Each structure stands twice: as C-alpha cells, then as structure tokens.
Amino acid sequence: MLKDQVLWPTLVDAHPVFNTLTSDKKADVCVIGGGFTGLSAAIHLAEAGHRVVLLEAASIGSGGSGRNVGLVNAGTWAQPDDLNKFMGEQAGEKLTAALGAAPKLVFDTIDRLGINAQDTRTGNLHMGHNKVGEEDVDRRYEQLRRRGVDVEVLSGAKCHEYCGTTTIQKALLDKRAGTVNPYAYVTGLARAASELGVEIFENTAVTQVVKQGEQWQVKTAQAEVLTDKVIIATNAYTQGEWTELLQTIYFVKYYQIASEPLSGVAADKILPHKNGSWDTRLALSSIRRDKDGRLLLGTVGSYEGKGALYVSWANTMQKKYFPDLGKVNWQYQWTGQFGFTTDHIMRIFEPAPGIVAATAFNGRGITTGTLLGKAFAQYLQDDDRDSLPLPFASLEQHKVTFRNARSVYYDTGIALYHAGQCLNIIT
C-alpha cells in the first residue's frame, strides 16, 4: 500500500530526540536551524572550543535535510562558464572550486564523525534524455575537463550498463559525487554535535532576534538565548516574520516516490554501480536506489491534491526507463521544498554585524549546506571574508518579485508538464 510518508527515517534504527528550550541560555554562537548548514557550522564551532546553542523549530530531519533525494553532487545547477557570467570570473571560479570539493567534505565528515549515512561513493550520472540534453552533457563535460575535473562521458553500451536503460544514449559520470540517506546523515551530524557539547533544542521556533547591547537576544516562545553571534540556517523552512530572508527566494516543491524493495535480474540492471542519477528534462526525473534495493523516482512539483497524476507520472517514467521491471508496487511518497533563485545560485547574507545567513541552495543542499556551515564557522572566528566561498549579497537587491505567484505558477506549469508526459504529448 502506498503511504504518504518519508522513506528515509524508516531505514534508520535510532532517532535522536532533544528537549524544547524552556530556560534562558548564553552562547558564543546561536545557530537557528538544525539542517545540514546549521549542524555543520555547530560542529566546527564546537570543535574550536566555542559554546554553541542550536534551535530547531520542529525536529532534526523533519525539513528539507531529511526529505532530500540524497544526491551528494558537486557544483551548482548553473554550468561553470555561466556561473562566471553571473558572478564574474574570479568569484565564479572560486565557487566552482569550493563546490567541486564539497562531496569530499561530506564524505570526510561522515568518516571523521563515524556516521552511518548509508552512503555510496561511486559517482552520479547526468543523463541526456534527448539530443538537446546530450548537447548539455557535452558542454558540461568540456567545461569541467577544462578545469581538471574527473568526469567521463558514457555512451553506447557503457551508458546503457551504468544507467540500466537503453533509453539513455549519453550520460555524464561525475566521479566526485555519490549518495547518502539524507536523514541518516543529518541525524548523525546532530548526534556528533551533541557529543561535542552543542546544546540542541527541538520544537523551539525563533520569534525575534534583537540587539541587546553588544550581543544578540534570540527569543523563542518560552525562553531566549543571549549570544555574541548568530547563524541563520533555516533556508526554505524559515518560519515567522522575524527575518526578511524569505523575500530572497521562492519555493519549489519536490516529489519523491519509492517502490517496495526490488530484486531479480531486471532490478539488478538498474544503476548497478550504485550511482545516483537525474535526467535533462525540463521537469527533471531523479533516479536512485536505497540500501534495500528500492527504486526511487523524483521530480519537481507537489502531489497534494494531485496524487493520481503523480503516481501516473511515476508509472510512465518507470515504464519508459525500466520496462523489464513490469508493474512496480509503490510503497512511500512524500514532498519537500527548496529555496529557488532565478539564476540558480545560492546567496549568503550579513544582515548586521555578527549575523550571517544562507538561502537558495536550489536543490543542492547536502554539499552546499555542509560547505557553507564550515565556512560560516570559520568566518565568525576570523572575520576574514576570504573564508567564504562566495561574496555576501544585499538583501534589498536580491528580493524576488511576486515570489508567491512564482511558486504557484511554477507548480501549476509543472503539473501540466507531467500530465503531458503521462499522455505522451511531451517526451
């Protein structure tokens, strides 16, 4: 039976639980948000000897970090040359290099902290689904090879073998990348942070951040944290009216559906090297397996009120890519959301001295969050902007116009696109 439930927590035996903040605290740094960014920052600050309090509005892993596809990808959605056009060559190359090294940072963090993240490290596949998509693969390959990146274009029989389908004729294998169970990774980070002395509080939403002399007063419903510095790491799950950060992004939903565990000859041919993958469609399809052999498909859009359409989409894509499987029994479906910008580039802000924030990971939260958390921790210690992988942006200059309308328009358009796929109008 298909359940409206996130798969990832069901694959983890122990779930950390933290108290709600009920009494006032003091800290060197208060981190708002218990996802990849906030926990990465908290760990690096604690390892440097700082007192850290972390406030999570819900529970660890309940937001985007626990609902993620789990692809540990390098770079941004924008191609490196395009990134240079948007940011300038020096800033673009710096960000490309930093995000190129981010998968290694994730895997090194997993090893260093002893996290069972159910990870694979065999690379991920960017699959060209048609001629235009194949040209995109070729451009990315050329740009990455020019920068010395270990990538390979797969075609013919080798492409079919890696992807597990004869529908794809060309794919880019990025050997830096891999996959994780995102819930296992984020809860593993939380355990490690707590063991390092970070005070973590769940179900503790921030209501206000105000200046208190030379410090900051982070207020919640029952208590407050008096702190020297603040990291806002809530991204697309920011709640309340206490920050203007939400004005800089619009929301995009992402749908995922997971089968029952699969076995047999047909199933064993799908992504046999344990790569994660995604295609080049306008509304992309992500494809991966979990540790128990389930097939996971994902795409942009929300299935709320459109459940039959999205299950039909999943059946259509499964038959298109993996017809030998026959009928698949779907077991779990869920959505998450991420912050989007029109140029697909993340933003970092310094709203006031002593406060830093990050938004708009554009679907690359695992690597971007881990990297920016470490960078923020370093910056708050040395005040050196060279510690950061990209320059601070202006809140005023990067506000997204008609952001709510963009989200509605995008979701409606994507639903129509998926309907076209199901009717074979769009290939």
C-alpha positions as CSV (number, residue, x, y, z in Angstrom):
1,M,0.0,0.0,0.0
2,L,1.3,3.5,-0.9
3,K,1.9,5.5,2.2
4,D,2.2,9.3,2.5
5,Q,5.4,9.1,4.5
6,V,9.1,9.9,4.0
7,L,11.1,6.8,3.4
8,W,14.4,7.8,4.9
9,P,13.6,7.7,8.6
10,T,12.3,4.1,8.2
11,L,15.8,3.0,7.3
12,V,17.4,4.3,10.5
13,D,17.2,2.4,13.7
14,A,17.7,5.2,16.3
15,H,16.2,8.7,16.1
16,P,17.7,11.4,18.3
17,V,15.4,13.4,20.4
18,F,16.2,16.8,22.0
19,N,14.3,18.9,24.6
20,T,12.5,22.1,24.0
21,L,14.2,25.3,25.2
22,T,12.4,26.3,28.4
23,S,15.1,28.3,30.2
24,D,17.4,31.1,29.2
25,K,20.8,30.3,27.8
26,K,24.1,32.1,26.9
27,A,26.3,31.2,24.0
28,D,29.1,32.4,21.8
29,V,27.1,31.5,18.8
30,C,23.4,30.7,18.4
31,V,22.6,28.6,15.3
32,I,19.0,28.8,14.1
33,G,18.1,25.7,12.1
34,G,19.1,22.1,12.5
35,G,19.7,21.0,9.0
36,F,23.0,20.4,7.1
37,T,24.1,24.0,7.3
38,G,23.4,24.7,10.9
39,L,24.8,21.4,12.2
40,S,27.9,21.6,10.1
41,A,28.5,25.1,11.5
42,A,27.8,24.0,15.1
43,I,30.2,21.1,14.8
44,H,33.1,23.2,13.5
45,L,32.5,25.9,16.1
46,A,32.3,23.4,19.0
47,E,35.5,21.7,17.8
48,A,37.2,25.1,18.0
49,G,36.0,25.4,21.6
50,H,33.0,27.7,21.3
51,R,29.8,27.5,23.3
52,V,27.0,26.8,20.8
53,V,23.2,26.6,21.2
54,L,21.2,25.3,18.2
55,L,17.5,26.0,17.9
56,E,15.3,23.8,15.6
57,A,11.7,24.8,15.0
58,A,10.5,21.3,14.5
59,S,12.7,18.1,14.8
60,I,16.0,17.3,13.3
61,G,15.5,15.9,9.8
62,S,11.8,17.0,9.5
63,G,12.6,19.7,7.0
64,G,14.4,19.8,3.7
65,S,17.5,18.0,5.1
66,G,15.6,14.8,5.9
67,R,13.4,14.9,2.8
68,N,16.2,15.3,0.3
69,V,16.8,13.0,-2.6
70,G,20.2,12.2,-1.1
71,L,22.4,13.1,-4.1
72,V,25.9,14.3,-3.0
73,N,26.5,16.4,-6.1
74,A,29.3,18.9,-6.9
75,G,28.8,22.3,-8.3
76,T,25.6,24.3,-9.0
77,W,22.7,23.8,-11.4
78,A,24.4,26.5,-13.5
79,Q,27.2,25.4,-15.7
80,P,30.7,26.8,-14.7
81,D,31.0,29.2,-17.6
82,D,27.5,30.5,-16.9
83,L,28.4,30.9,-13.2
84,N,31.3,33.2,-14.3
85,K,28.9,35.3,-16.4
86,F,26.6,35.8,-13.4
87,M,29.2,36.3,-10.7
88,G,32.4,37.5,-12.5
89,E,35.2,35.1,-13.4
90,Q,37.1,35.3,-10.1
91,A,34.1,34.8,-7.9
92,G,32.7,32.2,-10.2
93,E,35.8,30.1,-10.3
94,K,36.2,30.3,-6.6
95,L,32.6,29.0,-6.0
96,T,33.1,26.3,-8.7
97,A,36.2,25.0,-7.0
98,A,34.7,25.1,-3.5
99,L,31.6,23.2,-4.5
100,G,33.7,20.8,-6.6
101,A,35.4,19.8,-3.4
102,A,32.2,19.7,-1.3
103,P,31.4,16.0,-1.9
104,K,34.8,15.1,-0.5
105,L,34.0,17.3,2.5
106,V,30.7,15.4,3.1
107,F,32.3,12.0,2.9
108,D,35.3,13.1,5.0
109,T,32.8,14.4,7.6
110,I,30.9,11.1,7.6
111,D,34.2,9.2,8.1
112,R,35.6,11.6,10.7
113,L,32.5,11.6,12.8
114,G,31.7,7.9,12.4
115,I,28.2,8.5,10.8
116,N,26.4,5.6,9.3
117,A,24.9,7.6,6.3
118,Q,24.2,4.6,4.1
119,D,26.4,6.3,1.5
120,T,27.8,5.4,-1.8
121,R,30.8,7.0,-3.4
122,T,30.8,5.7,-7.0
123,G,29.8,9.0,-8.7
124,N,26.5,10.3,-10.1
125,L,25.0,10.3,-13.6
126,H,23.6,13.3,-15.5
127,M,21.6,11.6,-18.2
128,G,20.9,13.3,-21.6
129,H,17.3,12.3,-22.4
130,N,17.3,13.7,-26.0
131,K,19.6,15.5,-28.5
132,V,19.4,18.8,-26.6
133,G,20.1,17.0,-23.3
134,E,23.1,15.2,-24.9
135,E,24.5,18.6,-26.0
136,D,24.1,19.8,-22.5
137,V,26.1,16.8,-21.3
138,D,28.8,17.6,-23.8
139,R,29.0,21.2,-22.7
140,R,29.3,20.3,-19.1
141,Y,32.0,17.8,-19.8
142,E,34.1,20.2,-21.8
143,Q,33.8,22.9,-19.1
144,L,34.6,20.5,-16.3
145,R,37.5,18.9,-18.0
146,R,38.9,22.3,-18.8
147,R,39.0,22.8,-15.0
148,G,40.7,19.4,-14.4
149,V,37.6,17.6,-13.0
150,D,37.5,13.8,-13.2
151,V,34.3,13.3,-15.3
152,E,33.6,10.9,-18.1
153,V,31.0,10.9,-20.9
154,L,29.4,7.5,-21.2
155,S,27.8,6.4,-24.5
156,G,26.6,3.3,-26.2
157,A,26.8,0.0,-24.2
158,K,28.7,1.5,-21.3
159,C,26.0,4.2,-20.9
160,H,23.2,1.5,-21.0
161,E,25.1,-0.5,-18.4
162,Y,25.6,2.3,-15.9
163,C,22.1,3.8,-16.3
164,G,20.3,0.5,-16.5
165,T,18.3,1.6,-19.5
166,T,18.6,1.7,-23.3
167,T,16.5,4.9,-23.3
168,I,19.5,7.0,-22.5
169,Q,22.3,7.2,-25.1
170,K,24.7,9.6,-23.4
171,A,25.4,10.5,-19.7
172,L,28.0,12.4,-17.8
173,L,29.6,10.4,-14.9
174,D,30.9,12.8,-12.2
175,K,33.2,10.6,-10.2
176,R,33.4,13.1,-7.3
177,A,29.8,12.5,-6.3
178,G,27.7,9.9,-4.6
179,T,24.6,9.3,-2.4
180,V,23.5,9.3,1.2
181,N,20.4,8.6,3.2
182,P,19.9,12.3,4.0
183,Y,18.0,11.6,7.2
184,A,20.8,9.3,8.4
185,Y,23.4,12.0,7.6
186,V,21.6,14.9,9.2
187,T,20.7,13.0,12.4
188,G,24.3,11.7,12.5
189,L,25.5,15.2,12.4
190,A,23.1,16.1,15.3
191,R,24.5,13.2,17.4
192,A,28.0,14.3,16.7
193,A,27.3,17.9,17.6
194,S,25.6,17.0,20.8
195,E,28.6,14.8,21.8
196,L,30.8,17.8,21.2
197,G,28.8,19.9,23.6
198,V,26.4,21.7,21.3
199,E,23.2,22.3,23.2
200,I,20.4,21.3,20.7
201,F,16.8,22.2,21.3
202,E,13.9,20.9,19.1
203,N,10.4,22.3,18.8
204,T,11.8,25.7,19.6
205,A,10.9,28.3,16.9
206,V,12.5,31.6,17.0
207,T,10.1,34.6,17.3
208,Q,12.5,37.5,17.3
209,V,16.2,38.5,17.1
210,V,17.0,41.8,18.7
211,K,20.2,43.7,19.6
212,Q,21.0,43.7,23.3
213,G,24.0,45.9,23.9
214,E,26.9,44.3,22.2
215,Q,25.1,40.9,22.0
216,W,22.0,39.5,20.3
217,Q,18.9,38.3,22.0
218,V,17.3,35.3,20.2
219,K,13.8,35.0,21.5
220,T,11.5,31.9,21.5
221,A,8.1,31.3,23.0
222,Q,9.4,30.2,26.4
223,A,12.9,31.4,26.7
224,E,15.8,33.3,25.0
225,V,19.4,32.9,24.1
226,L,21.9,35.7,24.7
227,T,24.7,35.3,22.2
228,D,27.6,37.1,20.6
229,K,26.8,35.9,17.1
230,V,24.0,34.3,15.1
231,I,23.9,31.9,12.2
232,I,20.5,31.7,10.4
233,A,20.4,28.4,8.6
234,T,16.7,27.8,8.0
235,N,16.6,28.4,4.2
236,A,13.3,27.2,2.7
237,Y,11.9,26.2,6.1
238,T,12.2,29.6,7.7
239,Q,9.2,30.4,9.8
240,G,7.7,33.6,11.2
241,E,8.1,37.2,10.3
242,W,11.3,37.9,12.2
243,T,13.6,37.8,9.2
244,E,13.5,39.2,5.6
245,L,15.4,36.2,4.2
246,L,12.2,34.7,2.8
247,Q,11.9,37.6,0.4
248,T,15.0,36.5,-1.4
249,I,13.7,33.1,-2.6
250,Y,10.6,31.4,-3.9
251,F,9.6,27.9,-3.0
252,V,9.8,24.8,-5.3
253,K,8.3,21.5,-4.2
254,Y,10.0,18.2,-5.0
255,Y,8.1,14.9,-5.1
256,Q,9.5,11.5,-4.5
257,I,8.1,8.0,-4.7
258,A,9.8,4.8,-3.6
259,S,8.9,1.2,-4.6
260,E,9.0,-1.9,-2.5
261,P,12.4,-3.5,-2.3
262,L,13.3,-5.0,-5.7
263,S,15.3,-8.0,-6.6
264,G,15.9,-10.2,-9.6
265,V,17.6,-9.8,-13.0
266,A,15.6,-6.8,-14.2
267,A,16.1,-4.9,-10.9
268,D,19.8,-5.7,-10.7
269,K,20.4,-4.0,-14.0
270,I,19.1,-0.6,-12.7
271,L,22.1,1.6,-11.6
272,P,24.2,-1.5,-10.9
273,H,27.2,0.7,-9.8
274,K,25.0,2.4,-7.1
275,N,25.2,5.8,-8.8
276,G,22.5,8.4,-8.2
277,S,21.2,10.0,-11.4
278,W,18.9,12.6,-12.9
279,D,18.0,13.5,-16.5
280,T,17.9,16.7,-18.5
281,R,14.1,17.1,-18.8
282,L,12.5,20.5,-18.2
283,A,11.0,18.9,-15.1
284,L,13.8,16.5,-14.3
285,S,13.5,13.0,-13.1
286,S,15.8,11.9,-10.3
287,I,16.5,8.1,-10.1
288,R,18.3,6.2,-7.4
289,R,18.2,3.1,-5.3
290,D,18.3,2.8,-1.5
291,K,20.2,0.4,0.7
292,D,17.3,-2.2,0.4
293,G,17.1,-2.1,-3.4
294,R,14.1,0.2,-3.7
295,L,13.7,2.2,-6.8
296,L,13.2,5.9,-6.0
297,L,11.9,8.4,-8.6
298,G,11.6,12.1,-8.0
299,T,10.5,15.2,-9.9
300,V,9.7,18.9,-9.2
301,G,6.1,19.5,-8.1
302,S,3.7,18.8,-5.3
303,Y,1.3,15.9,-5.3
304,E,-1.1,17.4,-2.7
305,G,-4.5,17.3,-4.4
306,K,-2.9,15.7,-7.5
307,G,-1.9,12.3,-6.1
308,A,-3.2,10.3,-9.1
309,L,-1.3,12.4,-11.6
310,Y,2.0,11.9,-9.8
311,V,1.6,8.2,-9.4
312,S,0.7,8.1,-13.1
313,W,3.8,10.1,-13.8
314,A,5.9,7.6,-11.8
315,N,4.4,4.7,-13.7
316,T,5.1,6.4,-17.0
317,M,8.7,7.1,-16.2
318,Q,9.3,3.6,-14.8
319,K,7.9,2.0,-18.0
320,K,9.9,4.4,-20.2
321,Y,13.2,3.8,-18.5
322,F,12.9,0.3,-17.0
323,P,10.1,-1.6,-18.9
324,D,11.6,-5.0,-18.0
325,L,10.5,-4.5,-14.4
326,G,6.9,-4.9,-15.2
327,K,4.4,-3.4,-12.8
328,V,6.0,-1.8,-9.7
329,N,4.3,-1.6,-6.3
330,W,5.0,1.8,-4.8
331,Q,5.4,2.0,-1.1
332,Y,6.2,5.6,0.0
333,Q,5.6,9.1,-1.4
334,W,6.4,12.5,0.0
335,T,7.5,16.0,-0.9
336,G,9.9,18.5,0.4
337,Q,10.6,22.1,-0.7
338,F,13.7,24.1,-1.5
339,G,14.5,27.7,-2.0
340,F,15.0,28.8,-5.6
341,T,16.5,31.8,-7.3
342,T,16.1,32.8,-10.9
343,D,19.8,32.3,-11.6
344,H,20.1,29.0,-9.6
345,I,22.9,30.4,-7.4
346,M,22.8,30.4,-3.6
347,R,23.0,33.5,-1.5
348,I,24.8,34.4,1.7
349,F,24.0,37.5,3.7
350,E,25.3,39.5,6.6
351,P,22.2,41.4,7.7
352,A,24.0,43.0,10.6
353,P,27.5,42.6,12.2
354,G,27.5,39.3,14.0
355,I,24.7,37.7,12.0
356,V,25.2,35.6,8.9
357,A,22.6,33.7,6.8
358,A,22.4,31.4,3.8
359,T,19.5,30.7,1.4
360,A,18.6,29.3,-2.0
361,F,20.6,26.1,-2.3
362,N,18.5,25.3,-5.4
363,G,18.3,21.6,-4.7
364,R,22.0,21.1,-3.8
365,G,21.5,21.2,0.0
366,I,23.8,18.3,1.1
367,T,27.0,19.6,-0.3
368,T,26.2,23.3,-0.2
369,G,24.9,23.2,3.4
370,T,27.9,21.2,4.7
371,L,30.3,23.6,2.9
372,L,28.6,26.8,4.0
373,G,28.3,25.7,7.6
374,K,32.0,25.1,7.8
375,A,32.7,28.4,6.1
376,F,30.4,30.4,8.4
377,A,32.1,28.8,11.4
378,Q,35.5,30.0,10.1
379,Y,34.2,33.4,9.2
380,L,32.7,34.1,12.6
381,Q,36.1,33.2,14.2
382,D,38.5,35.1,11.9
383,D,36.3,37.8,10.3
384,D,38.0,37.1,7.0
385,R,35.7,37.2,4.0
386,D,38.2,35.0,2.1
387,S,37.0,32.2,4.3
388,L,33.7,32.3,2.4
389,P,33.1,30.5,-1.0
390,L,31.2,33.5,-2.4
391,P,30.6,37.2,-1.5
392,F,27.8,38.4,0.7
393,A,24.8,39.6,-1.2
394,S,22.5,42.5,-0.4
395,L,19.1,41.6,1.0
396,E,17.5,44.6,-0.7
397,Q,19.0,43.9,-4.1
398,H,18.1,40.2,-4.2
399,K,14.4,40.3,-3.2
400,V,12.4,38.1,-5.5
401,T,9.4,39.9,-7.0
402,F,6.0,38.2,-7.0
403,R,7.6,35.3,-5.1
404,N,4.3,33.6,-4.0
405,A,2.9,33.9,-7.5
406,R,6.1,32.4,-8.9
407,S,5.7,29.4,-6.7
408,V,2.0,28.9,-7.7
409,Y,2.7,29.4,-11.4
410,Y,5.7,27.1,-11.3
411,D,3.7,24.3,-9.6
412,T,0.8,24.7,-12.0
413,G,3.1,24.6,-15.0
414,I,4.9,21.6,-13.8
415,A,1.6,19.7,-13.2
416,L,0.6,20.4,-16.8
417,Y,4.1,19.2,-18.0
418,H,3.7,16.0,-16.1
419,A,0.2,15.5,-17.5
420,G,1.7,15.9,-20.9
421,Q,4.3,13.2,-20.1
422,C,1.6,10.8,-19.0
423,L,-0.3,11.4,-22.2
424,N,2.9,11.0,-24.3
425,I,2.5,14.6,-25.6
426,I,5.9,15.5,-24.0
427,T,8.8,13.1,-24.4
